[in-house]
């Protein structure tokens, strides 16, 4: 069959063999993200699905490898078993085929766009090569989107350059399939060797290299869970690596079959890793940080925490609901259109959202703000307004709070201000600071409840146990209500957990609940709070290194007593 002749029913179907990289979702290429956004079906192993599914469109069918007990490859194929696990949308009609190559082809029938995602790079995946050949033989059009190979990406994240200025030779070996001849060849060279193996086979691989001629004192690094926040690297020599892993209590282990990347060689920069380990030395590397906010508010904060190496865990403590009686908001929004107000002041992202939803209900858009001055309490609220199509006229130049807004707010002047009224859409539990300050400046204020804040439902039992049992390294409190609500729905954080508060009022509430505050933001901003926590983590790491102690996360040390209020 000619490659250009398609079997009946396969017209316009297409398969993309996509490299998902070694584990960090940020290593996906732009082309990979584009292909995922257009996919009708995803075919991948569990761990690869976790990397790629966030870029897929809603309703995409997912197919994954069965890695449970008894999930041996399909007899006679040597390929993984696959099972459809998402019955939504395009999954309907997929055939009950367990052979990967045939499922990929069959999934493309009827014009479906299939993404076959593999770990690392498709060109280094034996299964992907077989599936490409099967597609070619059946006339199924396909393309290949390269990915970052684990053998290259993991050493880079471990701070182990594979080549130096002298241009040392680099050899790549898969210890699981390497022949005696292969070991002999790499053992005879003096270049860098990158070995793909498993944790419990590292010692055997080191022994093979020594037997082939490498010196036992040749430097060696071993990295597990590379490019993820679970990454861990050990530095030793070929002769000592087995003992090093044993002393680190890594082996023996039920997880000994986990894949690892080992780098061997005099020039493998093992001696320079202290200087080059950029990833594992991030200030909050591997820290599980609890973010108790509404999900919309937590997103940007979680992104910032990830940039510091943390693993954010979002637990909503506040749910936002419409006001019990909507008439007040309805009158205020109509007043905006009829010219009742000179100013409108937004004190939160939720206030922007509430007004925007009311606008959409009435068929209005940002043009309704024409002729009205708009104030935002801080940068995040200002960004929400800009996303709505409104550029605020006033954002505090100093402290991002009601007090900061009042410092910059102009007093009412009957000569320059034709209208003396301010519309203030707020939460039902907002303080009176801004209202009192505006009245003192000569303004009339329509203080309107735009939304209600209520306590969210308790998180899952696993999360509650982690909070109370010390499973989290830090928790960020962004208001007094987040302190009260988190303790109310999940219990008090364990004494080992670092407590970070956005300001003095929030810190006082935390202390009243028996918590000792370790970190406080220099100004009331969630991003400044994250920065302050990162600086705390950096100082903690530096102190451990200076003392010659291992760098540990707070959750790895577990004193018995619950954290209590500080008396100093």
Secondary structure, DSSP 8 states (H G I E B T S, - for coil): --TT---TT-TT-EEEEEE-BSS-GGG--HHHHHHHHT-SEEEE-HHHHHHHGGGS-TT-EEEEE--STT----TTT-S-BEEE---SGGGTT-----BHHHHHHHHTGGG-EEEEEESB-GGG-HHHHHHHHHHHHHT--EEEE----HHHHHHHHHT--S--TT---EEEEETTT--HHHHHHHHH--SEEEEEEEGGGHHHHHHHHHHTT--TT-EEEEEESTTSTT-EEEEEETTTHHHHHHHTT-SS-TTTT-EEEEEESTTS-GGGHHHH-TTTTSTTTT-EEEE-S-HHHHHHHHHHHHHTT-EEEE---EEEE--S-THHHHHHHHHHHHT--SEEEE-SHHHHHHHHHHHHHTT--GGGGTT-EEEESSHHHHHHHHHHT---SEE-SS-SSHHHHHHH-----TTT-S--EEEEEEETT--SHHHHHHHHTT-EEEEEEEEEEEE-----HHHHHHHHHT--SEEEE-SHHHHHHHHHHH----TTSEEEESSHHHHHHHHHTT----EE-SSS-HHHHHHHHHHHHHHHHHHHHHTT-----GGG---SS-------
